[in-house]
Amino acid sequence: MTILEAIRKRYSCRAYQNKSIEPEKLEQIFEAARLAPSAKNLQDWRFVVVTDKEKKRKLAEAANNQKFIENASVIIVACSNSKDVMRCGQAIGPIDIAIALEHIALQAAELGLATCWIGSFYPEKVRPIVGIPEDIDIIELMALGHPADSQKEPKREPMNKMLCYEKWQF
Ligand SMILES: Cc1cc2nc3c(=O)[nH]c(=O)nc-3n(C[C@H](O)[C@H](O)[C@H](O)COP(=O)(O)O)c2cc1C
């Protein structure tokens, strides 16, 4: 599978089979994250992999009651221990986590698994469920598992709405 094929295969999966993920596949998925680029190569990402049924139920509740995520084999709690800001003024933590999580999503797609980014959650409700210290930022959650739904045609804007050359032409 080419990278573009994996990108086309990825979609936000909101229904999962009750089936665990083989450890070799999880290892490949997190190897994809480990190899992601990061600002100053800080690699300040920390991932907590949650498979426990009761914890997943609580995480779904903390994610604004998005019930579907408790059925995912795994919920990844993606955290950063970086408070660094780049010279450009942007925070390093969320950017590095976003890159690593998309590596995860694409590697999962290549392996026939599915994911869903979860940004709608309350960090202070998530924190005690998995014991995340106060000084660590909880950036994003991601559901990961065997899909029980099927991909729909992605809704995307045409290229000319996002891209121009040489100067701002929007
Ligand atoms: C940062 C981020 C946060 C998101 N949070 C949620 C979420 O909390 N719940 C959800 O169901 N989907 C969430 N999504 C998925 C988006 O709705 C989805 O990516 C978008 O509609 C495009 O659809 P596709 O991923 O199937 O191509 C999130 C996506 C991103 C990138």
The ligand as an SDF file (V2000), in Angstrom:
LIG
                    3D

 31 33  0  0  0  0  0  0  0  0999 V2000
   -8.3090   17.3890   16.1720 C   0  0  0  0  0  0  0  0  0  0  0  0
   -9.5320   16.5810   15.8330 C   0  0  0  0  0  0  0  0  0  0  0  0
  -10.5010   16.3800   16.8120 C   0  0  0  0  0  0  0  0  0  0  0  0
  -11.6250   15.5900   16.5110 C   0  0  0  0  0  0  0  0  0  0  0  0
  -12.5270   15.2940   17.5060 N   0  0  0  0  0  0  0  0  0  0  0  0
  -13.5530   14.4540   17.2510 C   0  0  0  0  0  0  0  0  0  0  0  0
  -14.4270   14.0410   18.2910 C   0  0  0  0  0  0  0  0  0  0  0  0
  -14.3240   14.4230   19.4520 O   0  0  0  0  0  0  0  0  0  0  0  0
  -15.4240   13.1820   17.9630 N   0  0  0  0  0  0  0  0  0  0  0  0
  -15.5890   12.6680   16.6960 C   0  0  0  0  0  0  0  0  0  0  0  0
  -16.4930   11.8580   16.4980 O   0  0  0  0  0  0  0  0  0  0  0  0
  -14.7560   13.0320   15.6870 N   0  0  0  0  0  0  0  0  0  0  0  0
  -13.7520   13.9030   15.9350 C   0  0  0  0  0  0  0  0  0  0  0  0
  -12.8820   14.2630   14.9370 N   0  0  0  0  0  0  0  0  0  0  0  0
  -13.0630   13.6980   13.5780 C   0  0  0  0  0  0  0  0  0  0  0  0
  -13.5070   14.7440   12.5520 C   0  0  0  0  0  0  0  0  0  0  0  0
  -14.8680   15.0380   12.7410 O   0  0  0  0  0  0  0  0  0  0  0  0
  -13.2350   14.1510   11.1580 C   0  0  0  0  0  0  0  0  0  0  0  0
  -11.8510   13.9690   10.9990 O   0  0  0  0  0  0  0  0  0  0  0  0
  -13.7530   15.0270   10.0160 C   0  0  0  0  0  0  0  0  0  0  0  0
  -15.1510   15.1310   10.0730 O   0  0  0  0  0  0  0  0  0  0  0  0
  -13.3590   14.4320    8.6470 C   0  0  0  0  0  0  0  0  0  0  0  0
  -13.8580   13.1300    8.5040 O   0  0  0  0  0  0  0  0  0  0  0  0
  -12.9060   11.8740    8.2740 P   0  0  0  0  0  0  0  0  0  0  0  0
  -11.9270   11.8210    9.4270 O   0  0  0  0  0  0  0  0  0  0  0  0
  -13.8240   10.6650    8.2770 O   0  0  0  0  0  0  0  0  0  0  0  0
  -12.2030   12.0360    6.9800 O   0  0  0  0  0  0  0  0  0  0  0  0
  -11.7760   15.0490   15.2000 C   0  0  0  0  0  0  0  0  0  0  0  0
  -10.7770   15.2600   14.2460 C   0  0  0  0  0  0  0  0  0  0  0  0
   -9.6710   16.0070   14.5530 C   0  0  0  0  0  0  0  0  0  0  0  0
   -8.6010   16.1640   13.4950 C   0  0  0  0  0  0  0  0  0  0  0  0
  1  2  1  0
  2  3  1  0
  2 30  2  0
  3  4  2  0
  4  5  1  0
  4 28  1  0
  5  6  2  0
  6  7  1  0
  6 13  1  0
  7  8  2  0
  7  9  1  0
  9 10  1  0
 10 11  2  0
 10 12  1  0
 12 13  2  0
 13 14  1  0
 14 15  1  0
 14 28  1  0
 15 16  1  0
 16 17  1  0
 16 18  1  0
 18 19  1  0
 18 20  1  0
 20 21  1  0
 20 22  1  0
 22 23  1  0
 23 24  1  0
 24 25  2  0
 24 26  1  0
 24 27  1  0
 28 29  2  0
 29 30  1  0
 30 31  1  0
M  END
$$$$
